Amino acid sequence: MFKYSDLKDDIKTALHITKPDRFSKTNSTVASELGDDRTANATYVFNDLLARDLNVLINVGNMDMKDGVRQSMEWTKNINWPQKDDFFS
C-alpha cells in the first residue's frame, strides 16, 4: 500500500517493521527469517478422526499465503485414508 510513498522508511519505523522487504529465493534464508513461525503438523488429528470412521474435509484456500497448494499436498501425504493411493496417482 505504501510501496511508492516518500515516507516508506518512516512508516516502517512507526510500525516496527524490521524484516527485509523481500526474502531470498534460497530456502535456508527464508527459514532463518521466519524463525519459529511454522505451522504445527496436525496430521495425527486427521488420522485419529478417520480411524473413528468420521468424514473429514480438508480445504485449502486459493489465496492462502501461508500454506499454498503444493505444501498442502505434501502435508496430506501423512494422512491415511482408503483412497489415498488413487488420489496421489
PDB file of N, CA, C and O in Angstrom:
ATOM      1  N   MET A   1       0.819  -1.194   0.000  1.00  0.00           N
ATOM      2  CA  MET A   1       0.000   0.000   0.000  1.00  0.00           C
ATOM      3  C   MET A   1       0.865   1.261   0.000  1.00  0.00           C
ATOM      4  O   MET A   1       0.550   2.252  -0.659  1.00  0.00           O
ATOM      5  N   PHE A   2       1.956   1.196   0.751  1.00  0.00           N
ATOM      6  CA  PHE A   2       2.826   2.377   0.846  1.00  0.00           C
ATOM      7  C   PHE A   2       4.107   2.198   0.035  1.00  0.00           C
ATOM      8  O   PHE A   2       5.091   2.903   0.259  1.00  0.00           O
ATOM      9  N   LYS A   3       4.092   1.270  -0.890  1.00  0.00           N
ATOM     10  CA  LYS A   3       5.299   0.913  -1.631  1.00  0.00           C
ATOM     11  C   LYS A   3       5.996   2.109  -2.270  1.00  0.00           C
ATOM     12  O   LYS A   3       7.224   2.186  -2.282  1.00  0.00           O
ATOM     13  N   TYR A   4       5.215   3.031  -2.796  1.00  0.00           N
ATOM     14  CA  TYR A   4       5.806   4.163  -3.507  1.00  0.00           C
ATOM     15  C   TYR A   4       5.804   5.460  -2.695  1.00  0.00           C
ATOM     16  O   TYR A   4       6.088   6.531  -3.232  1.00  0.00           O
ATOM     17  N   SER A   5       5.490   5.364  -1.427  1.00  0.00           N
ATOM     18  CA  SER A   5       5.426   6.552  -0.589  1.00  0.00           C
ATOM     19  C   SER A   5       6.818   7.094  -0.296  1.00  0.00           C
ATOM     20  O   SER A   5       7.765   6.331  -0.110  1.00  0.00           O
ATOM     21  N   ASP A   6       6.931   8.406  -0.256  1.00  0.00           N
ATOM     22  CA  ASP A   6       8.195   9.039   0.148  1.00  0.00           C
ATOM     23  C   ASP A   6       8.454   8.830   1.637  1.00  0.00           C
ATOM     24  O   ASP A   6       9.577   9.011   2.108  1.00  0.00           O
ATOM     25  N   LEU A   7       7.416   8.451   2.371  1.00  0.00           N
ATOM     26  CA  LEU A   7       7.531   8.253   3.817  1.00  0.00           C
ATOM     27  C   LEU A   7       7.670   6.782   4.194  1.00  0.00           C
ATOM     28  O   LEU A   7       7.448   6.417   5.349  1.00  0.00           O
ATOM     29  N   LYS A   8       8.034   5.938   3.239  1.00  0.00           N
ATOM     30  CA  LYS A   8       8.098   4.499   3.469  1.00  0.00           C
ATOM     31  C   LYS A   8       8.965   4.135   4.682  1.00  0.00           C
ATOM     32  O   LYS A   8       8.554   3.326   5.513  1.00  0.00           O
ATOM     33  N   ASP A   9      10.146   4.722   4.786  1.00  0.00           N
ATOM     34  CA  ASP A   9      11.026   4.408   5.916  1.00  0.00           C
ATOM     35  C   ASP A   9      10.415   4.852   7.241  1.00  0.00           C
ATOM     36  O   ASP A   9      10.523   4.142   8.241  1.00  0.00           O
ATOM     37  N   ASP A  10       9.782   6.009   7.257  1.00  0.00           N
ATOM     38  CA  ASP A  10       9.128   6.490   8.473  1.00  0.00           C
ATOM     39  C   ASP A  10       7.964   5.577   8.866  1.00  0.00           C
ATOM     40  O   ASP A  10       7.757   5.295  10.046  1.00  0.00           O
ATOM     41  N   ILE A  11       7.213   5.124   7.871  1.00  0.00           N
ATOM     42  CA  ILE A  11       6.081   4.233   8.125  1.00  0.00           C
ATOM     43  C   ILE A  11       6.571   2.912   8.691  1.00  0.00           C
ATOM     44  O   ILE A  11       5.998   2.400   9.653  1.00  0.00           O
ATOM     45  N   LYS A  12       7.636   2.347   8.102  1.00  0.00           N
ATOM     46  CA  LYS A  12       8.190   1.088   8.597  1.00  0.00           C
ATOM     47  C   LYS A  12       8.691   1.230  10.029  1.00  0.00           C
ATOM     48  O   LYS A  12       8.522   0.322  10.843  1.00  0.00           O
ATOM     49  N   THR A  13       9.299   2.355  10.332  1.00  0.00           N
ATOM     50  CA  THR A  13       9.765   2.599  11.702  1.00  0.00           C
ATOM     51  C   THR A  13       8.586   2.700  12.660  1.00  0.00           C
ATOM     52  O   THR A  13       8.618   2.116  13.743  1.00  0.00           O
ATOM     53  N   ALA A  14       7.557   3.428  12.276  1.00  0.00           N
ATOM     54  CA  ALA A  14       6.376   3.597  13.130  1.00  0.00           C
ATOM     55  C   ALA A  14       5.658   2.273  13.374  1.00  0.00           C
ATOM     56  O   ALA A  14       5.089   2.058  14.444  1.00  0.00           O
ATOM     57  N   LEU A  15       5.685   1.388  12.379  1.00  0.00           N
ATOM     58  CA  LEU A  15       5.021   0.092  12.515  1.00  0.00           C
ATOM     59  C   LEU A  15       5.948  -0.989  13.071  1.00  0.00           C
ATOM     60  O   LEU A  15       5.536  -2.141  13.212  1.00  0.00           O
ATOM     61  N   HIS A  16       7.184  -0.634  13.385  1.00  0.00           N
ATOM     62  CA  HIS A  16       8.174  -1.554  13.946  1.00  0.00           C
ATOM     63  C   HIS A  16       8.463  -2.715  12.987  1.00  0.00           C
ATOM     64  O   HIS A  16       8.617  -3.857  13.420  1.00  0.00           O
ATOM     65  N   ILE A  17       8.534  -2.425  11.710  1.00  0.00           N
ATOM     66  CA  ILE A  17       8.845  -3.434  10.707  1.00  0.00           C
ATOM     67  C   ILE A  17      10.356  -3.548  10.604  1.00  0.00           C
ATOM     68  O   ILE A  17      11.037  -2.599  10.215  1.00  0.00           O
ATOM     69  N   THR A  18      10.881  -4.734  10.962  1.00  0.00           N
ATOM     70  CA  THR A  18      12.330  -4.919  10.968  1.00  0.00           C
ATOM     71  C   THR A  18      12.799  -5.953   9.958  1.00  0.00           C
ATOM     72  O   THR A  18      14.001  -6.073   9.722  1.00  0.00           O
ATOM     73  N   LYS A  19      11.886  -6.702   9.358  1.00  0.00           N
ATOM     74  CA  LYS A  19      12.293  -7.728   8.394  1.00  0.00           C
ATOM     75  C   LYS A  19      12.597  -7.083   7.045  1.00  0.00           C
ATOM     76  O   LYS A  19      12.109  -5.993   6.745  1.00  0.00           O
ATOM     77  N   PRO A  20      13.401  -7.759   6.242  1.00  0.00           N
ATOM     78  CA  PRO A  20      13.727  -7.204   4.915  1.00  0.00           C
ATOM     79  C   PRO A  20      12.495  -7.125   4.026  1.00  0.00           C
ATOM     80  O   PRO A  20      11.485  -7.784   4.273  1.00  0.00           O
ATOM     81  N   ASP A  21      12.600  -6.302   2.985  1.00  0.00           N
ATOM     82  CA  ASP A  21      11.480  -6.120   2.057  1.00  0.00           C
ATOM     83  C   ASP A  21      11.109  -7.399   1.322  1.00  0.00           C
ATOM     84  O   ASP A  21       9.936  -7.621   1.022  1.00  0.00           O
ATOM     85  N   ARG A  22      12.078  -8.229   1.033  1.00  0.00           N
ATOM     86  CA  ARG A  22      11.789  -9.476   0.326  1.00  0.00           C
ATOM     87  C   ARG A  22      12.757 -10.552   0.774  1.00  0.00           C
ATOM     88  O   ARG A  22      13.855 -10.263   1.251  1.00  0.00           O
ATOM     89  N   PHE A  23      12.336 -11.793   0.615  1.00  0.00           N
ATOM     90  CA  PHE A  23      13.179 -12.920   1.003  1.00  0.00           C
ATOM     91  C   PHE A  23      14.055 -13.349  -0.161  1.00  0.00           C
ATOM     92  O   PHE A  23      13.727 -13.129  -1.327  1.00  0.00           O
ATOM     93  N   SER A  24      15.163 -13.958   0.180  1.00  0.00           N
ATOM     94  CA  SER A  24      15.993 -14.573  -0.844  1.00  0.00           C
ATOM     95  C   SER A  24      15.266 -15.802  -1.372  1.00  0.00           C
ATOM     96  O   SER A  24      14.376 -16.328  -0.702  1.00  0.00           O
ATOM     97  N   LYS A  25      15.624 -16.257  -2.538  1.00  0.00           N
ATOM     98  CA  LYS A  25      14.978 -17.433  -3.108  1.00  0.00           C
ATOM     99  C   LYS A  25      15.474 -18.723  -2.469  1.00  0.00           C
ATOM    100  O   LYS A  25      14.894 -19.781  -2.713  1.00  0.00           O
ATOM    101  N   THR A  26      16.519 -18.670  -1.665  1.00  0.00           N
ATOM    102  CA  THR A  26      17.035 -19.889  -1.053  1.00  0.00           C
ATOM    103  C   THR A  26      16.247 -20.225   0.204  1.00  0.00           C
ATOM    104  O   THR A  26      15.933 -19.349   1.009  1.00  0.00           O
ATOM    105  N   ASN A  27      15.935 -21.494   0.359  1.00  0.00           N
ATOM    106  CA  ASN A  27      15.119 -21.937   1.483  1.00  0.00           C
ATOM    107  C   ASN A  27      15.745 -21.634   2.838  1.00  0.00           C
ATOM    108  O   ASN A  27      15.030 -21.263   3.769  1.00  0.00           O
ATOM    109  N   SER A  28      17.044 -21.780   2.971  1.00  0.00           N
ATOM    110  CA  SER A  28      17.674 -21.546   4.270  1.00  0.00           C
ATOM    111  C   SER A  28      17.524 -20.095   4.700  1.00  0.00           C
ATOM    112  O   SER A  28      17.371 -19.814   5.889  1.00  0.00           O
ATOM    113  N   THR A  29      17.565 -19.183   3.758  1.00  0.00           N
ATOM    114  CA  THR A  29      17.394 -17.769   4.092  1.00  0.00           C
ATOM    115  C   THR A  29      15.968 -17.509   4.554  1.00  0.00           C
ATOM    116  O   THR A  29      15.753 -16.809   5.544  1.00  0.00           O
ATOM    117  N   VAL A  30      14.998 -18.064   3.848  1.00  0.00           N
ATOM    118  CA  VAL A  30      13.596 -17.901   4.243  1.00  0.00           C
ATOM    119  C   VAL A  30      13.380 -18.511   5.616  1.00  0.00           C
ATOM    120  O   VAL A  30      12.754 -17.891   6.476  1.00  0.00           O
ATOM    121  N   ALA A  31      13.884 -19.704   5.832  1.00  0.00           N
ATOM    122  CA  ALA A  31      13.705 -20.376   7.120  1.00  0.00           C
ATOM    123  C   ALA A  31      14.310 -19.578   8.265  1.00  0.00           C
ATOM    124  O   ALA A  31      13.717 -19.491   9.340  1.00  0.00           O
ATOM    125  N   SER A  32      15.491 -18.993   8.045  1.00  0.00           N
ATOM    126  CA  SER A  32      16.112 -18.219   9.124  1.00  0.00           C
ATOM    127  C   SER A  32      15.340 -16.938   9.415  1.00  0.00           C
ATOM    128  O   SER A  32      15.301 -16.489  10.561  1.00  0.00           O
ATOM    129  N   GLU A  33      14.727 -16.344   8.395  1.00  0.00           N
ATOM    130  CA  GLU A  33      13.921 -15.137   8.603  1.00  0.00           C
ATOM    131  C   GLU A  33      12.629 -15.442   9.351  1.00  0.00           C
ATOM    132  O   GLU A  33      12.178 -14.651  10.180  1.00  0.00           O
ATOM    133  N   LEU A  34      12.044 -16.589   9.053  1.00  0.00           N
ATOM    134  CA  LEU A  34      10.778 -16.940   9.696  1.00  0.00           C
ATOM    135  C   LEU A  34      10.968 -17.428  11.122  1.00  0.00           C
ATOM    136  O   LEU A  34      10.064 -17.292  11.946  1.00  0.00           O
ATOM    137  N   GLY A  35      12.122 -17.991  11.424  1.00  0.00           N
ATOM    138  CA  GLY A  35      12.366 -18.477  12.778  1.00  0.00           C
ATOM    139  C   GLY A  35      11.392 -19.579  13.159  1.00  0.00           C
ATOM    140  O   GLY A  35      11.284 -20.587  12.460  1.00  0.00           O
ATOM    141  N   ASP A  36      10.684 -19.390  14.267  1.00  0.00           N
ATOM    142  CA  ASP A  36       9.753 -20.406  14.751  1.00  0.00           C
ATOM    143  C   ASP A  36       8.353 -20.250  14.181  1.00  0.00           C
ATOM    144  O   ASP A  36       7.425 -20.914  14.641  1.00  0.00           O
ATOM    145  N   ASP A  37       8.184 -19.390  13.193  1.00  0.00           N
ATOM    146  CA  ASP A  37       6.866 -19.145  12.617  1.00  0.00           C
ATOM    147  C   ASP A  37       6.534 -20.235  11.601  1.00  0.00           C
ATOM    148  O   ASP A  37       6.552 -20.008  10.391  1.00  0.00           O
ATOM    149  N   ARG A  38       6.227 -21.435  12.127  1.00  0.00           N
ATOM    150  CA  ARG A  38       5.896 -22.568  11.264  1.00  0.00           C
ATOM    151  C   ARG A  38       4.586 -23.178  11.740  1.00  0.00           C
ATOM    152  O   ARG A  38       4.252 -23.132  12.924  1.00  0.00           O
ATOM    153  N   THR A  39       3.863 -23.740  10.808  1.00  0.00           N
ATOM    154  CA  THR A  39       2.624 -24.411  11.150  1.00  0.00           C
ATOM    155  C   THR A  39       2.938 -25.757  11.795  1.00  0.00           C
ATOM    156  O   THR A  39       3.756 -26.521  11.283  1.00  0.00           O
ATOM    157  N   ALA A  40       2.293 -26.042  12.906  1.00  0.00           N
ATOM    158  CA  ALA A  40       2.499 -27.320  13.573  1.00  0.00           C
ATOM    159  C   ALA A  40       1.864 -28.438  12.749  1.00  0.00           C
ATOM    160  O   ALA A  40       0.805 -28.248  12.151  1.00  0.00           O
ATOM    161  N   ASN A  41       2.505 -29.591  12.718  1.00  0.00           N
ATOM    162  CA  ASN A  41       1.981 -30.723  11.981  1.00  0.00           C
ATOM    163  C   ASN A  41       0.857 -31.367  12.791  1.00  0.00           C
ATOM    164  O   ASN A  41       1.098 -31.939  13.854  1.00  0.00           O
ATOM    165  N   ALA A  42      -0.353 -31.272  12.287  1.00  0.00           N
ATOM    166  CA  ALA A  42      -1.519 -31.821  12.988  1.00  0.00           C
ATOM    167  C   ALA A  42      -2.130 -32.993  12.233  1.00  0.00           C
ATOM    168  O   ALA A  42      -3.312 -33.293  12.404  1.00  0.00           O
ATOM    169  N   THR A  43      -1.335 -33.654  11.402  1.00  0.00           N
ATOM    170  CA  THR A  43      -1.894 -34.771  10.635  1.00  0.00           C
ATOM    171  C   THR A  43      -2.395 -35.883  11.543  1.00  0.00           C
ATOM    172  O   THR A  43      -3.323 -36.603  11.177  1.00  0.00           O
ATOM    173  N   TYR A  44      -1.803 -36.037  12.712  1.00  0.00           N
ATOM    174  CA  TYR A  44      -2.247 -37.087  13.629  1.00  0.00           C
ATOM    175  C   TYR A  44      -3.713 -36.909  14.029  1.00  0.00           C
ATOM    176  O   TYR A  44      -4.412 -37.890  14.277  1.00  0.00           O
ATOM    177  N   VAL A  45      -4.175 -35.664  14.090  1.00  0.00           N
ATOM    178  CA  VAL A  45      -5.576 -35.398  14.433  1.00  0.00           C
ATOM    179  C   VAL A  45      -6.489 -35.965  13.350  1.00  0.00           C
ATOM    180  O   VAL A  45      -7.499 -36.601  13.652  1.00  0.00           O
ATOM    181  N   PHE A  46      -6.133 -35.732  12.095  1.00  0.00           N
ATOM    182  CA  PHE A  46      -6.943 -36.230  10.988  1.00  0.00           C
ATOM    183  C   PHE A  46      -6.907 -37.752  10.927  1.00  0.00           C
ATOM    184  O   PHE A  46      -7.926 -38.389  10.661  1.00  0.00           O
ATOM    185  N   ASN A  47      -5.734 -38.338  11.173  1.00  0.00           N
ATOM    186  CA  ASN A  47      -5.637 -39.795  11.190  1.00  0.00           C
ATOM    187  C   ASN A  47      -6.519 -40.387  12.284  1.00  0.00           C
ATOM    188  O   ASN A  47      -7.153 -41.423  12.081  1.00  0.00           O
ATOM    189  N   ASP A  48      -6.561 -39.736  13.435  1.00  0.00           N
ATOM    190  CA  ASP A  48      -7.403 -40.204  14.537  1.00  0.00           C
ATOM    191  C   ASP A  48      -8.889 -40.100  14.176  1.00  0.00           C
ATOM    192  O   ASP A  48      -9.658 -41.024  14.443  1.00  0.00           O
ATOM    193  N   LEU A  49      -9.290 -38.991  13.575  1.00  0.00           N
ATOM    194  CA  LEU A  49     -10.693 -38.819  13.174  1.00  0.00           C
ATOM    195  C   LEU A  49     -11.100 -39.838  12.116  1.00  0.00           C
ATOM    196  O   LEU A  49     -12.186 -40.414  12.184  1.00  0.00           O
ATOM    197  N   LEU A  50     -10.233 -40.056  11.147  1.00  0.00           N
ATOM    198  CA  LEU A  50     -10.530 -41.029  10.097  1.00  0.00           C
ATOM    199  C   LEU A  50     -10.586 -42.451  10.650  1.00  0.00           C
ATOM    200  O   LEU A  50     -11.376 -43.270  10.182  1.00  0.00           O
ATOM    201  N   ALA A  51      -9.753 -42.745  11.642  1.00  0.00           N
ATOM    202  CA  ALA A  51      -9.778 -44.065  12.280  1.00  0.00           C
ATOM    203  C   ALA A  51     -11.102 -44.307  13.003  1.00  0.00           C
ATOM    204  O   ALA A  51     -11.481 -45.454  13.239  1.00  0.00           O
ATOM    205  N   ARG A  52     -11.798 -43.241  13.352  1.00  0.00           N
ATOM    206  CA  ARG A  52     -13.117 -43.346  14.006  1.00  0.00           C
ATOM    207  C   ARG A  52     -14.255 -43.369  12.987  1.00  0.00           C
ATOM    208  O   ARG A  52     -15.422 -43.233  13.354  1.00  0.00           O
ATOM    209  N   ASP A  53     -13.919 -43.538  11.719  1.00  0.00           N
ATOM    210  CA  ASP A  53     -14.896 -43.567  10.619  1.00  0.00           C
ATOM    211  C   ASP A  53     -15.669 -42.262  10.474  1.00  0.00           C
ATOM    212  O   ASP A  53     -16.836 -42.268  10.083  1.00  0.00           O
ATOM    213  N   LEU A  54     -15.024 -41.156  10.786  1.00  0.00           N
ATOM    214  CA  LEU A  54     -15.629 -39.841  10.588  1.00  0.00           C
ATOM    215  C   LEU A  54     -15.207 -39.291   9.233  1.00  0.00           C
ATOM    216  O   LEU A  54     -14.090 -39.545   8.781  1.00  0.00           O
ATOM    217  N   ASN A  55     -16.073 -38.557   8.598  1.00  0.00           N
ATOM    218  CA  ASN A  55     -15.735 -37.893   7.342  1.00  0.00           C
ATOM    219  C   ASN A  55     -15.008 -36.591   7.647  1.00  0.00           C
ATOM    220  O   ASN A  55     -15.382 -35.847   8.554  1.00  0.00           O
ATOM    221  N   VAL A  56     -13.969 -36.333   6.877  1.00  0.00           N
ATOM    222  CA  VAL A  56     -13.152 -35.145   7.094  1.00  0.00           C
ATOM    223  C   VAL A  56     -12.995 -34.411   5.762  1.00  0.00           C
ATOM    224  O   VAL A  56     -12.742 -35.033   4.731  1.00  0.00           O
ATOM    225  N   LEU A  57     -13.146 -33.096   5.789  1.00  0.00           N
ATOM    226  CA  LEU A  57     -12.917 -32.272   4.611  1.00  0.00           C
ATOM    227  C   LEU A  57     -11.713 -31.381   4.889  1.00  0.00           C
ATOM    228  O   LEU A  57     -11.695 -30.639   5.871  1.00  0.00           O
ATOM    229  N   ILE A  58     -10.718 -31.458   4.032  1.00  0.00           N
ATOM    230  CA  ILE A  58      -9.537 -30.593   4.143  1.00  0.00           C
ATOM    231  C   ILE A  58      -9.641 -29.579   3.020  1.00  0.00           C
ATOM    232  O   ILE A  58      -9.683 -29.946   1.845  1.00  0.00           O
ATOM    233  N   ASN A  59      -9.683 -28.321   3.374  1.00  0.00           N
ATOM    234  CA  ASN A  59      -9.850 -27.253   2.394  1.00  0.00           C
ATOM    235  C   ASN A  59      -8.632 -26.347   2.415  1.00  0.00           C
ATOM    236  O   ASN A  59      -8.172 -25.929   3.478  1.00  0.00           O
ATOM    237  N   VAL A  60      -8.119 -26.053   1.244  1.00  0.00           N
ATOM    238  CA  VAL A  60      -7.007 -25.113   1.112  1.00  0.00           C
ATOM    239  C   VAL A  60      -7.507 -23.935   0.309  1.00  0.00           C
ATOM    240  O   VAL A  60      -7.965 -24.098  -0.822  1.00  0.00           O
ATOM    241  N   GLY A  61      -7.423 -22.751   0.881  1.00  0.00           N
ATOM    242  CA  GLY A  61      -7.870 -21.558   0.170  1.00  0.00           C
ATOM    243  C   GLY A  61      -6.957 -21.228  -0.988  1.00  0.00           C
ATOM    244  O   GLY A  61      -5.738 -21.364  -0.879  1.00  0.00           O
ATOM    245  N   ASN A  62      -7.526 -20.798  -2.089  1.00  0.00           N
ATOM    246  CA  ASN A  62      -6.715 -20.494  -3.263  1.00  0.00           C
ATOM    247  C   ASN A  62      -5.894 -19.223  -3.093  1.00  0.00           C
ATOM    248  O   ASN A  62      -5.023 -18.936  -3.914  1.00  0.00           O
ATOM    249  N   MET A  63      -6.159 -18.462  -2.040  1.00  0.00           N
ATOM    250  CA  MET A  63      -5.368 -17.266  -1.774  1.00  0.00           C
ATOM    251  C   MET A  63      -4.564 -17.398  -0.478  1.00  0.00           C
ATOM    252  O   MET A  63      -4.078 -16.405   0.063  1.00  0.00           O
ATOM    253  N   ASP A  64      -4.432 -18.620   0.008  1.00  0.00           N
ATOM    254  CA  ASP A  64      -3.749 -18.865   1.274  1.00  0.00           C
ATOM    255  C   ASP A  64      -2.262 -18.564   1.117  1.00  0.00           C
ATOM    256  O   ASP A  64      -1.564 -19.233   0.355  1.00  0.00           O
ATOM    257  N   MET A  65      -1.787 -17.565   1.835  1.00  0.00           N
ATOM    258  CA  MET A  65      -0.398 -17.142   1.694  1.00  0.00           C
ATOM    259  C   MET A  65       0.568 -17.984   2.519  1.00  0.00           C
ATOM    260  O   MET A  65       1.760 -18.030   2.214  1.00  0.00           O
ATOM    261  N   LYS A  66       0.074 -18.647   3.555  1.00  0.00           N
ATOM    262  CA  LYS A  66       0.980 -19.371   4.435  1.00  0.00           C
ATOM    263  C   LYS A  66       1.182 -20.820   3.986  1.00  0.00           C
ATOM    264  O   LYS A  66       2.311 -21.310   3.974  1.00  0.00           O
ATOM    265  N   ASP A  67       0.137 -21.481   3.630  1.00  0.00           N
ATOM    266  CA  ASP A  67       0.225 -22.849   3.129  1.00  0.00           C
ATOM    267  C   ASP A  67      -0.448 -22.914   1.782  1.00  0.00           C
ATOM    268  O   ASP A  67      -1.675 -22.975   1.693  1.00  0.00           O
ATOM    269  N   GLY A  68       0.336 -22.900   0.751  1.00  0.00           N
ATOM    270  CA  GLY A  68      -0.221 -22.979  -0.588  1.00  0.00           C
ATOM    271  C   GLY A  68      -0.570 -24.411  -0.963  1.00  0.00           C
ATOM    272  O   GLY A  68      -0.443 -25.321  -0.144  1.00  0.00           O
ATOM    273  N   VAL A  69      -0.998 -24.605  -2.169  1.00  0.00           N
ATOM    274  CA  VAL A  69      -1.455 -25.915  -2.622  1.00  0.00           C
ATOM    275  C   VAL A  69      -0.345 -26.953  -2.557  1.00  0.00           C
ATOM    276  O   VAL A  69      -0.564 -28.055  -2.054  1.00  0.00           O
ATOM    277  N   ARG A  70       0.831 -26.626  -3.051  1.00  0.00           N
ATOM    278  CA  ARG A  70       1.925 -27.615  -3.070  1.00  0.00           C
ATOM    279  C   ARG A  70       2.288 -28.074  -1.664  1.00  0.00           C
ATOM    280  O   ARG A  70       2.480 -29.269  -1.443  1.00  0.00           O
ATOM    281  N   GLN A  71       2.386 -27.160  -0.716  1.00  0.00           N
ATOM    282  CA  GLN A  71       2.711 -27.531   0.654  1.00  0.00           C
ATOM    283  C   GLN A  71       1.621 -28.407   1.255  1.00  0.00           C
ATOM    284  O   GLN A  71       1.904 -29.354   1.988  1.00  0.00           O
ATOM    285  N   SER A  72       0.373 -28.082   0.936  1.00  0.00           N
ATOM    286  CA  SER A  72      -0.746 -28.855   1.470  1.00  0.00           C
ATOM    287  C   SER A  72      -0.775 -30.262   0.887  1.00  0.00           C
ATOM    288  O   SER A  72      -1.124 -31.218   1.580  1.00  0.00           O
ATOM    289  N   MET A  73      -0.411 -30.388  -0.375  1.00  0.00           N
ATOM    290  CA  MET A  73      -0.348 -31.724  -0.976  1.00  0.00           C
ATOM    291  C   MET A  73       0.688 -32.583  -0.256  1.00  0.00           C
ATOM    292  O   MET A  73       0.437 -33.756   0.021  1.00  0.00           O
ATOM    293  N   GLU A  74       1.839 -32.011   0.043  1.00  0.00           N
ATOM    294  CA  GLU A  74       2.869 -32.758   0.766  1.00  0.00           C
ATOM    295  C   GLU A  74       2.398 -33.112   2.172  1.00  0.00           C
ATOM    296  O   GLU A  74       2.662 -34.211   2.659  1.00  0.00           O
ATOM    297  N   TRP A  75       1.710 -32.196   2.815  1.00  0.00           N
ATOM    298  CA  TRP A  75       1.209 -32.402   4.170  1.00  0.00           C
ATOM    299  C   TRP A  75       0.192 -33.537   4.206  1.00  0.00           C
ATOM    300  O   TRP A  75       0.204 -34.357   5.124  1.00  0.00           O
ATOM    301  N   THR A  76      -0.692 -33.586   3.204  1.00  0.00           N
ATOM    302  CA  THR A  76      -1.737 -34.611   3.209  1.00  0.00           C
ATOM    303  C   THR A  76      -1.196 -36.003   2.921  1.00  0.00           C
ATOM    304  O   THR A  76      -1.900 -36.990   3.132  1.00  0.00           O
ATOM    305  N   LYS A  77       0.029 -36.103   2.446  1.00  0.00           N
ATOM    306  CA  LYS A  77       0.620 -37.433   2.251  1.00  0.00           C
ATOM    307  C   LYS A  77       0.813 -38.154   3.586  1.00  0.00           C
ATOM    308  O   LYS A  77       0.983 -39.373   3.611  1.00  0.00           O
ATOM    309  N   ASN A  78       0.788 -37.418   4.683  1.00  0.00           N
ATOM    310  CA  ASN A  78       0.930 -38.017   6.017  1.00  0.00           C
ATOM    311  C   ASN A  78      -0.405 -38.413   6.628  1.00  0.00           C
ATOM    312  O   ASN A  78      -0.454 -38.882   7.765  1.00  0.00           O
ATOM    313  N   ILE A  79      -1.478 -38.228   5.887  1.00  0.00           N
ATOM    314  CA  ILE A  79      -2.805 -38.608   6.369  1.00  0.00           C
ATOM    315  C   ILE A  79      -3.212 -39.894   5.666  1.00  0.00           C
ATOM    316  O   ILE A  79      -3.056 -40.029   4.453  1.00  0.00           O
ATOM    317  N   ASN A  80      -3.729 -40.825   6.432  1.00  0.00           N
ATOM    318  CA  ASN A  80      -4.104 -42.126   5.874  1.00  0.00           C
ATOM    319  C   ASN A  80      -5.603 -42.218   5.663  1.00  0.00           C
ATOM    320  O   ASN A  80      -6.384 -42.061   6.601  1.00  0.00           O
ATOM    321  N   TRP A  81      -5.999 -42.475   4.423  1.00  0.00           N
ATOM    322  CA  TRP A  81      -7.405 -42.723   4.113  1.00  0.00           C
ATOM    323  C   TRP A  81      -7.457 -43.773   3.009  1.00  0.00           C
ATOM    324  O   TRP A  81      -6.473 -43.962   2.294  1.00  0.00           O
ATOM    325  N   PRO A  82      -8.582 -44.456   2.860  1.00  0.00           N
ATOM    326  CA  PRO A  82      -8.651 -45.597   1.942  1.00  0.00           C
ATOM    327  C   PRO A  82      -8.273 -45.288   0.489  1.00  0.00           C
ATOM    328  O   PRO A  82      -7.646 -46.128  -0.157  1.00  0.00           O
ATOM    329  N   GLN A  83      -8.622 -44.143  -0.037  1.00  0.00           N
ATOM    330  CA  GLN A  83      -8.359 -43.821  -1.439  1.00  0.00           C
ATOM    331  C   GLN A  83      -7.075 -43.013  -1.647  1.00  0.00           C
ATOM    332  O   GLN A  83      -6.878 -42.425  -2.711  1.00  0.00           O
ATOM    333  N   LYS A  84      -6.222 -42.983  -0.658  1.00  0.00           N
ATOM    334  CA  LYS A  84      -5.018 -42.152  -0.719  1.00  0.00           C
ATOM    335  C   LYS A  84      -4.151 -42.461  -1.943  1.00  0.00           C
ATOM    336  O   LYS A  84      -3.716 -41.542  -2.636  1.00  0.00           O
ATOM    337  N   ASP A  85      -3.898 -43.739  -2.213  1.00  0.00           N
ATOM    338  CA  ASP A  85      -3.027 -44.091  -3.349  1.00  0.00           C
ATOM    339  C   ASP A  85      -3.649 -43.644  -4.659  1.00  0.00           C
ATOM    340  O   ASP A  85      -2.953 -43.128  -5.532  1.00  0.00           O
ATOM    341  N   ASP A  86      -4.953 -43.837  -4.804  1.00  0.00           N
ATOM    342  CA  ASP A  86      -5.628 -43.399  -6.031  1.00  0.00           C
ATOM    343  C   ASP A  86      -5.578 -41.878  -6.167  1.00  0.00           C
ATOM    344  O   ASP A  86      -5.387 -41.361  -7.268  1.00  0.00           O
ATOM    345  N   PHE A  87      -5.744 -41.174  -5.076  1.00  0.00           N
ATOM    346  CA  PHE A  87      -5.730 -39.717  -5.094  1.00  0.00           C
ATOM    347  C   PHE A  87      -4.385 -39.179  -5.594  1.00  0.00           C
ATOM    348  O   PHE A  87      -4.346 -38.268  -6.421  1.00  0.00           O
ATOM    349  N   PHE A  88      -3.302 -39.738  -5.098  1.00  0.00           N
ATOM    350  CA  PHE A  88      -1.982 -39.222  -5.456  1.00  0.00           C
ATOM    351  C   PHE A  88      -1.447 -39.785  -6.780  1.00  0.00           C
ATOM    352  O   PHE A  88      -0.439 -39.305  -7.299  1.00  0.00           O
ATOM    353  N   SER A  89      -2.120 -40.798  -7.319  1.00  0.00           N
ATOM    354  CA  SER A  89      -1.671 -41.301  -8.619  1.00  0.00           C
ATOM    355  C   SER A  89      -2.374 -40.503  -9.701  1.00  0.00           C
ATOM    356  O   SER A  89      -2.156 -40.746 -10.888  1.00  0.00           O
TER     357      SER A  89
END
